[in-house]
Amino acid sequence: MREVVTLTINHTRVEVPAGTTVLVALLANGIMAVRRSVSGEPRGPLCGIGVCFECRVTINDRPHCQSCQVLCEDGMDVRTE
């Protein structure tokens, strides 16, 4: 049996397989836009490898975390803008 971790995304508890990045957890739960541009346009991940910084979210009250570079952990709190 594959190990799972439980985290909260925008106040909703979700379970994902251990080793899943936060970006993949977001996408698997239908969240395609994680922030807004200065003009209000929805912005989402572009490269998925840490170069573009378009996937920034707040993790455990720490803003501007690159969701494609962080593995999900039990009890993690993820918030998009």
Helices and strands as residue ranges (DSSP letters): E 4-9, E 12-17, H 22-28, E 35-36, E 42-43, E 56-59, E 62-66, G 67-69, E 77-79
